[in-house]
Amino acid sequence: MNSTLSGLVSAVWRSTRVLLALLVVLGLFYPAAVWVAGRAFAHNADGSMMTLDGRTVGSSLIAQDTSKDPALFHPRMSAGNYDGLASGGSNLSPVGEEITAQVAEQRALIARENGVDEAVVPADAVTSSSSGLDPHISPEYARIQIERVAKNSGLSRSAVAQLVKKHTQGRTLGFAGEEVVNVNDLNLDLRAAKD
């Protein structure tokens, strides 16, 4: 009986020490390490927020509808109307009549808006991303917008082209993916350049 009680007390003591050690590691050290890492990368941890004149104007990770302003670059179409809570694609069949008509209508609109031939309108200008929120466009789509943006923003064509070049991001690790332009960051610099 005495050895049974001694074994039980020993097991409870070992379990208590393990519990206290895990409590310190997982309840104090780990949350503190995550907090420190979050502060080290505060811009990313806080949602990659963009500010203009001291006020928050959005996140550089979620596209904004700028299609009504001819002095700004326009993002890809959004199936969710640029609403972060409605993220997702359109679920239209890639060979269906509805998507074919939508693409043709969008291609004609983009070409007319930017004064270019429909043949040079890139695919990303007429389709939405799978999330419907992607703020990135191809450099080709950005380039066909330069003339319109320069004309309506009051900036020179070369100044606008330099901004596009500045915001063109290369392939991930030098080989994965395609070059892209973050429209949100580009438009923020464009607004700053106009002031």
Rosetta silent file (secondary structure, phi, psi, omega in degrees, C-alpha in Angstrom):
SEQUENCE: MNSTLSGLVSAVWRSTRVLLALLVVLGLFYPAAVWVAGRAFAHNADGSMMTLDGRTVGSSLIAQDTSKDPALFHPRMSAGNYDGLASGGSNLSPVGEEITAQVAEQRALIARENGVDEAVVPADAVTSSSSGLDPHISPEYARIQIERVAKNSGLSRSAVAQLVKKHTQGRTLGFAGEEVVNVNDLNLDLRAAKD
SCORE:     score description
SCORE:     0.000 S_00000001
   1 L     0.000  -44.098 -178.548    0.000    0.000    0.000 S_00000001
   2 H   -63.943  -39.982  179.276    2.785    2.371    0.958 S_00000001
   3 H   -69.640  -30.865  177.539    4.660    1.735   -2.317 S_00000001
   4 H   -67.002  -44.714  178.983    1.431    2.327   -4.282 S_00000001
   5 H   -64.948  -40.349  178.842    0.924    5.701   -2.586 S_00000001
   6 H   -63.907  -41.265  178.011    4.582    6.564   -3.117 S_00000001
   7 H   -65.253  -38.687  179.151    4.301    5.689   -6.831 S_00000001
   8 H   -66.166  -45.577  179.063    1.129    7.799   -7.165 S_00000001
   9 H   -61.942  -40.927  179.349    2.745   10.817   -5.471 S_00000001
  10 H   -63.935  -42.720  179.555    5.793   10.416   -7.717 S_00000001
  11 H   -66.036  -41.217  178.692    3.609   10.251  -10.858 S_00000001
  12 H   -65.172  -41.415  179.534    1.581   13.312   -9.784 S_00000001
  13 H   -64.032  -44.062  177.289    4.783   15.252   -9.056 S_00000001
  14 H   -61.654  -44.740  179.591    6.282   14.337  -12.473 S_00000001
  15 H   -62.813  -39.934  179.363    3.007   15.285  -14.212 S_00000001
  16 H   -65.322  -41.596  177.585    2.862   18.590  -12.330 S_00000001
  17 H   -63.703  -41.749  177.553    6.431   19.454  -13.361 S_00000001
  18 H   -63.877  -43.726  179.137    5.656   18.651  -17.006 S_00000001
  19 H   -60.238  -45.820  179.133    2.467   20.743  -16.795 S_00000001
  20 H   -64.796  -40.228  178.480    4.346   23.706  -15.304 S_00000001
  21 H   -63.642  -45.309  178.616    7.136   23.423  -17.893 S_00000001
  22 H   -65.685  -36.498  177.990    4.611   23.337  -20.762 S_00000001
  23 H   -62.368  -43.081  179.441    2.684   26.213  -19.218 S_00000001
  24 H   -67.971  -46.503 -177.577    5.823   28.357  -19.139 S_00000001
  25 H   -68.067  -51.575 -174.153    6.964   27.366  -22.651 S_00000001
  26 H   -86.448  -21.318 -179.073    3.577   27.421  -24.400 S_00000001
  27 H   -97.020  -20.653 -179.007    1.862   30.033  -22.260 S_00000001
  28 H  -120.793  -59.724 -173.833    4.676   32.573  -21.942 S_00000001
  29 H   -66.087  -47.097 -178.416    7.683   31.996  -24.206 S_00000001
  30 H   -63.211  -50.204  176.949    5.844   30.958  -27.382 S_00000001
  31 H   -60.021  -35.876  178.224    3.292   33.834  -27.330 S_00000001
  32 H   -65.971  -40.986  178.680    6.123   36.282  -26.547 S_00000001
  33 H   -64.497  -40.730  178.615    8.168   34.949  -29.495 S_00000001
  34 H   -65.890  -40.127  179.075    5.153   35.256  -31.827 S_00000001
  35 H   -64.050  -44.136  179.369    4.508   38.806  -30.612 S_00000001
  36 H   -62.578  -43.614  178.366    8.170   39.785  -31.164 S_00000001
  37 H   -62.624  -39.546  177.926    8.098   38.266  -34.677 S_00000001
  38 H   -63.357  -38.075  178.209    4.867   40.160  -35.384 S_00000001
  39 H   -73.269  -31.954  178.715    6.448   43.440  -34.336 S_00000001
  40 H   -65.954  -32.015  178.302    9.571   42.691  -36.401 S_00000001
  41 L  -119.066   50.212 -172.506    7.320   42.393  -39.474 S_00000001
  42 H   -57.669  -38.942 -178.565    4.643   44.837  -38.262 S_00000001
  43 H   -59.290  -46.309  179.120    3.609   46.019  -41.742 S_00000001
  44 H   -71.022  -42.426 -176.725    2.738   42.462  -42.799 S_00000001
  45 H   -66.393  -27.294 -178.821    1.321   41.424  -39.426 S_00000001
  46 L   -92.838   10.496  175.663   -1.023   44.415  -39.322 S_00000001
  47 L    99.346   13.400  179.461   -2.543   43.688  -42.739 S_00000001
  48 L    52.315   48.684 -176.441   -0.110   45.542  -45.035 S_00000001
  49 E   -71.395  144.268  178.285   -2.060   48.754  -44.591 S_00000001
  50 E  -107.696  139.759  178.465   -1.429   51.698  -46.923 S_00000001
  51 E  -122.621  147.236  176.829   -1.548   55.286  -45.679 S_00000001
  52 E  -138.013  123.811 -177.796   -1.993   58.539  -47.536 S_00000001
  53 L    53.205   40.264  175.395   -1.667   61.884  -45.776 S_00000001
  54 L    80.183    1.331  178.432   -1.603   60.121  -42.409 S_00000001
  55 E  -120.677  147.368 -179.223   -4.829   58.160  -42.879 S_00000001
  56 E   -73.504  130.157 -177.869   -5.298   54.504  -43.766 S_00000001
  57 E  -117.969    4.086  177.527   -6.647   54.061  -47.291 S_00000001
  58 E   144.559 -172.537  178.170   -6.636   50.265  -47.617 S_00000001
  59 E  -110.247  142.298  178.487   -4.466   47.191  -47.743 S_00000001
  60 L   -74.325   -3.022 -178.428   -1.867   46.591  -50.428 S_00000001
  61 L   -98.801  -10.935 -177.833   -3.099   42.976  -50.520 S_00000001
  62 L  -123.089  121.276 -178.564   -6.727   43.649  -51.544 S_00000001
  63 L   -61.161  150.875  177.042   -7.532   45.326  -54.851 S_00000001
  64 L  -119.802  145.792 -179.948   -9.680   48.452  -54.833 S_00000001
  65 L   -76.909  107.698  178.113  -12.152   49.486  -57.505 S_00000001
  66 L  -114.470   15.152 -173.364  -10.570   52.461  -59.260 S_00000001
  67 L   -65.610  -17.676  179.530  -12.402   51.938  -62.559 S_00000001
  68 L   -86.232  -11.748 -177.497  -14.330   55.205  -62.219 S_00000001
  69 L  -108.415  105.964 -177.971  -11.160   57.315  -61.985 S_00000001
  70 L   -69.687  -10.001  179.676   -9.332   57.645  -65.334 S_00000001
  71 L   -89.773    2.906  179.592   -6.302   59.191  -63.564 S_00000001
  72 L  -122.471  157.035  174.621   -5.551   55.921  -61.739 S_00000001
  73 L   -74.434  145.793 -178.178   -4.485   52.470  -62.870 S_00000001
  74 L  -102.693  141.119  179.255   -7.265   49.911  -62.853 S_00000001
  75 L   -83.468 -173.827  173.085   -6.961   46.458  -61.271 S_00000001
  76 L   -67.681  162.836  175.086   -8.284   43.157  -62.539 S_00000001
  77 E   -63.940  158.505  177.974  -12.023   42.575  -62.485 S_00000001
  78 L  -127.527  124.176  177.189  -13.440   41.255  -59.215 S_00000001
  79 L   -70.779  -22.569 -178.618  -16.114   38.570  -58.991 S_00000001
  80 L  -106.106   18.692  178.436  -16.757   39.700  -55.392 S_00000001
  81 L    56.444   37.805  176.085  -16.883   43.457  -56.079 S_00000001
  82 L    59.465   26.789  179.677  -13.541   43.987  -54.253 S_00000001
  83 L   -99.255  117.758 -179.434  -15.160   42.941  -50.946 S_00000001
  84 H   -57.735  -24.384  179.057  -12.771   41.044  -48.674 S_00000001
  85 H   -83.882  -12.252 -178.074  -15.702   39.104  -47.224 S_00000001
  86 H  -112.965   35.437 -177.985  -16.816   37.928  -50.672 S_00000001
  87 L   -62.496  134.943  177.198  -13.517   36.453  -51.801 S_00000001
  88 L   151.244  162.750  178.575  -13.833   33.932  -54.602 S_00000001
  89 L   -81.182 -178.227 -177.152  -14.059   33.447  -58.318 S_00000001
  90 L   -82.800  -18.659 -175.987  -17.163   33.719  -60.478 S_00000001
  91 L    62.761   19.897  175.444  -17.568   29.929  -60.905 S_00000001
  92 L   -80.421  145.115  178.028  -18.472   30.517  -64.545 S_00000001
  93 L   -64.476  134.204 -179.150  -17.526   27.789  -66.980 S_00000001
  94 L   -66.165  -13.084  179.060  -14.372   28.770  -68.917 S_00000001
  95 L  -116.252    9.182 -178.011  -16.099   27.670  -72.124 S_00000001
  96 L   -77.952  161.458  179.953  -19.596   28.953  -71.333 S_00000001
  97 H   -66.373  -37.239 -177.217  -21.455   31.611  -73.291 S_00000001
  98 H   -63.343  -46.406 -179.266  -21.735   33.931  -70.285 S_00000001
  99 H   -70.368  -35.085  178.153  -17.996   34.144  -69.648 S_00000001
 100 H   -62.841  -43.912  178.303  -17.267   34.452  -73.383 S_00000001
 101 H   -66.223  -40.769  179.676  -19.654   37.410  -73.649 S_00000001
 102 H   -63.068  -43.505  179.764  -18.247   38.962  -70.465 S_00000001
 103 H   -64.570  -44.443 -179.785  -14.661   38.696  -71.736 S_00000001
 104 H   -63.112  -42.267  179.199  -15.571   40.185  -75.138 S_00000001
 105 H   -64.687  -44.021 -179.619  -17.430   43.083  -73.489 S_00000001
 106 H   -66.285  -40.542  179.181  -14.574   43.742  -71.063 S_00000001
 107 H   -61.482  -44.048  179.565  -11.950   43.553  -73.838 S_00000001
 108 H   -64.616  -41.168  179.559  -13.851   46.149  -75.905 S_00000001
 109 H   -63.372  -48.438 -179.608  -14.258   48.401  -72.843 S_00000001
 110 H   -61.183  -44.525 -179.267  -10.559   48.212  -71.880 S_00000001
 111 H   -62.621  -45.657 -179.683   -9.462   48.863  -75.482 S_00000001
 112 H   -65.202  -44.839 -178.542  -11.800   51.867  -75.853 S_00000001
 113 H   -60.468  -37.703 -174.598  -10.887   53.267  -72.427 S_00000001
 114 H  -104.053    1.389  177.715   -7.149   53.088  -73.099 S_00000001
 115 L    64.168   39.936  179.351   -7.162   53.878  -76.811 S_00000001
 116 L  -124.747  167.302  176.044   -5.571   50.595  -77.870 S_00000001
 117 L   -74.585  145.431 -179.702   -6.468   47.782  -80.226 S_00000001
 118 H   -59.244  -27.854 -178.298   -8.439   44.909  -78.673 S_00000001
 119 H   -65.372  -23.724 -177.928   -5.705   42.489  -79.762 S_00000001
 120 H   -94.305   -1.583  178.981   -3.208   43.989  -77.279 S_00000001
 121 L   -73.784  118.297 -177.093   -5.517   43.738  -74.236 S_00000001
 122 L   -73.776  161.351 -176.272   -3.956   41.026  -72.020 S_00000001
 123 H   -59.335  -37.512 -177.148   -5.936   38.192  -70.478 S_00000001
 124 H   -68.844  -16.309  178.034   -5.662   39.491  -66.912 S_00000001
 125 H   -76.776  -20.447 -174.048   -7.468   42.694  -67.951 S_00000001
 126 H  -115.320    3.767  178.654  -10.590   40.760  -68.920 S_00000001
 127 L  -131.927  154.948  176.191  -10.736   38.066  -66.236 S_00000001
 128 E   -92.817  158.711  176.573  -10.871   38.136  -62.465 S_00000001
 129 L   -73.772  168.913 -178.744   -8.342   36.381  -60.255 S_00000001
 130 L   -65.970  -27.594  177.369   -9.392   33.231  -58.425 S_00000001
 131 L   -87.312  -22.320 -174.965   -9.758   35.238  -55.210 S_00000001
 132 L    75.779    4.403 -175.500  -11.385   38.202  -56.943 S_00000001
 133 L  -126.676    0.194 -174.163   -9.187   40.414  -54.743 S_00000001
 134 L   -61.981  122.225 -179.811   -5.722   40.178  -56.292 S_00000001
 135 L   -83.639    1.752 -176.181   -4.146   43.666  -56.512 S_00000001
 136 E   -96.148  139.356  172.917   -1.573   42.495  -59.077 S_00000001
 137 E  -126.402  166.228  178.022   -1.768   42.999  -62.821 S_00000001
 138 L   -74.855  153.530  175.214    0.645   42.088  -65.576 S_00000001
 139 H   -58.463  -30.907  178.560    3.175   44.682  -66.721 S_00000001
 140 H   -63.871  -43.521  178.987    1.464   44.500  -70.134 S_00000001
 141 H   -65.843  -38.367  177.421   -1.863   45.576  -68.630 S_00000001
 142 H   -64.365  -42.082 -177.618   -0.126   48.394  -66.756 S_00000001
 143 H   -63.623  -36.908 -179.260    1.645   49.554  -69.924 S_00000001
 144 H   -72.986  -11.823  178.837   -1.559   49.902  -71.960 S_00000001
 145 H   -94.318  -11.671 -173.841   -2.929   52.169  -69.201 S_00000001
 146 H   -56.499  -47.845 -176.766    0.065   54.551  -69.090 S_00000001
 147 H   -59.956  -47.695 -179.700   -1.211   56.922  -71.794 S_00000001
 148 H   -62.143  -45.549 -178.195   -4.673   57.285  -70.209 S_00000001
 149 H   -64.626  -43.497  179.541   -3.275   57.773  -66.705 S_00000001
 150 H   -61.147  -45.760 -177.937   -0.712   60.352  -67.870 S_00000001
 151 H   -62.087  -39.711 -174.768   -3.349   62.309  -69.795 S_00000001
 152 H   -92.064  -15.871 -178.798   -5.796   62.385  -66.873 S_00000001
 153 H   -94.949  -16.372 -177.432   -3.354   62.773  -63.969 S_00000001
 154 L    85.350    3.012  177.316   -1.409   65.718  -65.338 S_00000001
 155 L   -93.251  158.558  177.970    1.873   63.804  -65.106 S_00000001
 156 L   -73.145  157.005  179.411    4.157   63.203  -68.047 S_00000001
 157 H   -60.647  -39.762 -178.634    4.035   59.886  -69.854 S_00000001
 158 H   -67.812  -35.445  177.601    7.660   59.187  -68.869 S_00000001
 159 H   -65.281  -42.288  178.974    6.939   59.893  -65.182 S_00000001
 160 H   -67.251  -41.342  178.352    4.014   57.449  -65.219 S_00000001
 161 H   -62.579  -37.529  177.109    6.087   54.862  -67.110 S_00000001
 162 H   -64.378  -38.684  177.584    8.842   55.210  -64.470 S_00000001
 163 H   -64.218  -41.196  177.465    6.293   54.544  -61.716 S_00000001
 164 H   -62.036  -44.603  179.355    5.140   51.396  -63.516 S_00000001
 165 H   -61.397  -41.834 -179.955    8.752   50.270  -63.864 S_00000001
 166 H   -61.608  -36.117 -175.731    9.398   51.001  -60.179 S_00000001
 167 L   -96.444    6.677  175.783    6.413   48.871  -59.112 S_00000001
 168 E   -80.239  120.176 -178.718    7.065   45.946  -61.438 S_00000001
 169 E   -99.585  133.459 -179.364    7.978   42.979  -59.249 S_00000001
 170 L   -72.052 -179.876  178.653   10.098   40.178  -60.704 S_00000001
 171 L   -64.643  148.094  177.407    9.451   36.472  -60.537 S_00000001
 172 E   -64.670  128.959 -178.060    9.504   34.847  -57.113 S_00000001
 173 L    57.822   18.380  176.988   13.024   33.530  -56.423 S_00000001
 174 L    83.831   -8.796 -177.673   13.924   34.656  -59.938 S_00000001
 175 L  -140.411  -20.430 -175.598   12.113   31.812  -61.724 S_00000001
 176 E   -92.600  137.556  177.053    8.652   31.109  -60.254 S_00000001
 177 L    77.789 -162.315 -178.567    5.527   32.858  -61.470 S_00000001
 178 L  -123.452  165.159  173.348    5.331   35.936  -63.669 S_00000001
 179 L   -68.934  143.320 -179.477    6.266   39.590  -63.304 S_00000001
 180 E  -139.725  163.563  175.457    3.462   41.618  -61.706 S_00000001
 181 E  -125.830  125.899  176.503    2.589   45.183  -60.770 S_00000001
 182 E   -82.052  109.793 -175.365    0.774   45.917  -57.499 S_00000001
 183 H   -64.085  -37.820 -179.339   -1.890   48.417  -58.582 S_00000001
 184 H   -61.705  -48.824  179.539   -2.588   49.625  -55.031 S_00000001
 185 H   -64.819  -39.715  178.923    1.043   50.552  -54.377 S_00000001
 186 H   -62.072  -46.565  179.968    1.353   52.057  -57.861 S_00000001
 187 H   -66.537  -33.104  177.259   -1.739   54.233  -57.402 S_00000001
 188 H   -64.874  -43.436  176.532   -0.535   55.367  -53.970 S_00000001
 189 H   -66.665  -35.719  178.764    2.752   56.557  -55.508 S_00000001
 190 H   -62.875  -44.333  177.482    0.829   58.104  -58.376 S_00000001
 191 H   -63.289  -40.697  179.190   -1.294   60.135  -55.958 S_00000001
 192 H   -65.437  -38.036 -179.475    1.823   61.237  -54.076 S_00000001
 193 H   -68.440  -29.723 -179.877    3.486   62.280  -57.352 S_00000001
 194 H   -74.114  -26.731 -176.675    0.463   64.408  -58.300 S_00000001
 195 L   -78.839    0.000    0.000    0.578   66.374  -55.029 S_00000001
